[in-house]
């Protein structure tokens, strides 16, 4: 016989966005009956999330501070013609830690994991086995909607965490090492030193297609490790992913693609940085927003999350324009030059860019000066010249 469960708020999707909302609600409203639902058996999956301290507003740091697994005071970037050491705090969160803290914060009955969902509305969750939840409000955080509604490039990656036979000599993260051969778009390697003999290495591509050959990228990670002279004792874990990099599209169509009337969070709501694809800063903002609201009804949560997601989309047209220039004005093997030039700019400008908070002066500075791509192709990419017309490079 089917069972009906009752609660105040049901969160469907126990990834980063759903987990942060659950933690924030229980912290601010301990008596609230919150249910966290997912088809998987764990919270957060198999992921590593990293962010700059400036990505998260000081008022919201209480949400992520307990989750931080690793932190550094600075990081490096390296390109064929430029390298730089940048002083800016950088942090990483492991999905295992998110799982541990969510389990500690929520009663056992509130974690409804290993439960595939059939459908979601503003106030109900229908399980595949016939059970259901009736809630005052439901939040859908199950991952991306119909990305076909958006004009996308892709950031795809394979990351491997190693236990090394001997200590490495890298004291801080290498956020971008673009000295590697440029294949399938802008390619760089990302390294995080977790301990003296632990290193996370990720091979990343800004590619025109979402196709990911996991075996090939894993081999390239291993080859990079070899070139660095690191002797591997064992592989600890591996992860892979494909993130959208948006150049335009129909936000309203994207929102409707997963239902018009239910509240949404994370990738489901289109809440991710257009250029990096990263969703952690927006997930923190969403969790804070929901924890502060007094109206946790289905309609109230829908209006709140829709309004936030729509306003965020409208505010980020500049980043989508930059993405068009990156993907459509530069040849794939030359795209690294756009990032190489970017990392010559003021470090505070860089921080605001990643936080999605670029000022008008920032935007002007990014666009002025000799461009690293042909002027004609750049103007075509952003629609200021017809596609048939070409201009010489500046």
Order of alpha helices (4+ residues) and beta strands (2+ residues): beta-alpha-beta-beta-alpha-beta-beta-alpha-beta-beta-beta-beta-beta-beta-beta-beta-alpha-beta-alpha-beta-alpha-alpha-alpha-alpha-alpha-alpha-alpha
